[in-house]
Amino acid sequence: MSIKENVDRSPSKEVLIAMLGSALVQIRASDDLKLIRGLADIFHNLPPHLAYKWGETSNIQAYETILKKASQRGLKNYILKLRDSTEKTFDV
């Protein structure tokens, strides 16, 4: 999938959950405080979002929030690559 497709198409709930899991592993394993704080800021609102009633546009809203925070933290490419590798694992 191209980066353009990655931005334009929202990931599934399962992919969002797997991305969160990967981010938590990275937070635990990293010594890079900027990356740790950035990932925490990007993903900290995802669990409650996932817990609420999931609708047709929920994944769009969740992913837009993730990308917005990632852009603010200078981690947008990191998130796009994380999503791409996660979707390859799911064979999406």
N, C-alpha and C positions, 0 to 999 in steps of 0.2 A: 504494500500500500504506500502511496506517496504521502509526503508530509501534508500536502493540500487536502487529500482525502481524509487524512487523520484529523485535521482541524474541522473540516466540514461535516463529518459524519460522527454522531455521538456513539460512544461505546456502550455496550450492554451493562447491566447491573453486575453481572459476574466479572466482567473485565474491570469495572471500577473497584470492586472488592479485592481482586487480585492485585491491582495497582496499589491500593492501600497497604496490602500485606507486604508488597515489595518495598514500599516507602518505609514501613516500620522496620524492616530488616536493615535497610540502608541507614536509617537513623541510629539503630543500635550499633551498627558496625563502623560507622564513620567517625573520624576525628575532626572533620571539617565543620566547624561550628556554623558557618554561613549556610552550608547545605542542610545541616540538621534543622536549624531554625526555619529555613525556607520550606523544607518538606513538611515540618510540623504545621506551619502556617497554611500551607496549601491543602493539606488533608484533614485538619482537625475538625472541620464541619461536615465531613462526609459521613461518619457513622450515624449522627442523628438524622441526616437527610435520608440515608438508606433505611432507617427504622420507621420513618413515616410512611403513610400509604403511598405505594409506588404506582405512579400513573404513566400515561403515554409520553409525557414530556419530562418526567423526572430525571431521566438520564441526560437529557439536553441541559437542563438547569444545573445539575451537578457538575457536568463536564465544563460548562461555561464558567462556573465559579472556580473550578480548578485551574482552567487556562488563564483566567483573569489574575488570580493570585500568583500563578507561575510567572506571568509576564511582569508583574510588579516586583517579583523577587529575582528576575533575571534567569529563571529556570524553565522557560517555556520549551526550549529544545530538549531539555532533560525529560520533561513530562511527555512530550511527543514521542521520544525514543522509548520511554518506559511503556507507554501505551502500545507502541508498535511491537515491542518484544513480548508484551503480555498477550496481545492478540495472536501472535505467532504460536505461542504456547497453547492457546485455545483453538488454534487453526481457524480463525475467523476470516 
